């Protein structure tokens, strides 16, 4: 993920010694973080059903269904 701690000399030395290969990709790429996409979809789907939510239990039910 290109975090500084993963690019340190110590980390690179360890990975080289243990033959660990790293993939090249941008740091914090949205493509690599699917939860953001999932939250966006959940918000869209729940907003379409907002008029049916009056209690906490109804909200929990709709979240589970979605």
C-alpha positions as CSV (number, residue, x, y, z in Angstrom):
1,X,0.0,0.0,0.0
2,X,3.1,2.2,-0.2
3,X,2.8,3.3,3.4
4,X,6.1,4.7,4.7
5,X,6.5,2.0,7.2
6,X,6.3,-0.6,4.5
7,X,8.9,1.2,2.4
8,X,11.5,1.5,5.1
9,X,15.0,0.0,4.7
10,X,14.3,-2.6,7.4
11,X,11.1,-3.7,5.8
12,X,12.7,-3.9,2.3
13,X,15.7,-5.8,3.8
14,X,13.3,-8.3,5.4
15,X,11.3,-8.8,2.2
16,X,14.5,-9.3,0.1
17,X,15.8,-11.8,2.6
18,X,12.6,-13.8,2.5
19,X,12.1,-13.4,-1.2
20,X,8.8,-11.5,-0.8
21,X,7.7,-9.8,-4.0
22,X,5.7,-6.6,-3.9
23,X,3.1,-5.5,-6.4
24,X,3.3,-2.0,-7.8
25,X,0.3,0.1,-7.2
26,X,-0.7,3.6,-6.1
27,X,-0.9,4.3,-2.4
28,X,-4.5,4.3,-1.0
29,X,-6.0,3.6,-4.4
30,X,-9.8,3.7,-4.2
31,X,-9.9,0.6,-6.5
32,X,-8.1,-1.3,-3.7
33,X,-10.5,-0.2,-1.0
34,X,-13.9,-1.8,-1.9
35,X,-15.6,-0.8,1.4
36,X,-15.9,2.8,0.1
37,X,-17.9,1.5,-2.9
38,X,-20.0,-0.7,-0.6
39,X,-20.9,2.2,1.7
40,X,-21.8,4.3,-1.3
41,X,-24.2,1.6,-2.7
42,X,-25.7,1.1,0.8
43,X,-26.4,4.8,1.2
44,X,-28.1,4.9,-2.2
45,X,-30.2,1.9,-1.6
46,X,-31.3,2.9,1.9
47,X,-32.1,6.4,0.8
48,X,-34.7,5.0,-1.6
49,X,-36.4,3.3,1.3
50,X,-36.1,6.2,3.8
51,X,-39.8,6.8,4.0
52,X,-40.3,3.3,5.4
53,X,-37.9,3.8,8.3
54,X,-39.5,5.1,11.5
55,X,-37.9,3.0,14.2
56,X,-34.4,1.6,14.9
57,X,-35.7,-1.9,14.4
58,X,-37.0,-0.9,10.9
59,X,-33.6,0.6,10.1
60,X,-31.8,-2.6,11.2
61,X,-34.2,-4.7,9.2
62,X,-33.6,-2.7,6.0
63,X,-29.8,-2.7,6.5
64,X,-29.9,-6.5,6.8
65,X,-32.0,-6.8,3.7
66,X,-29.7,-4.5,1.7
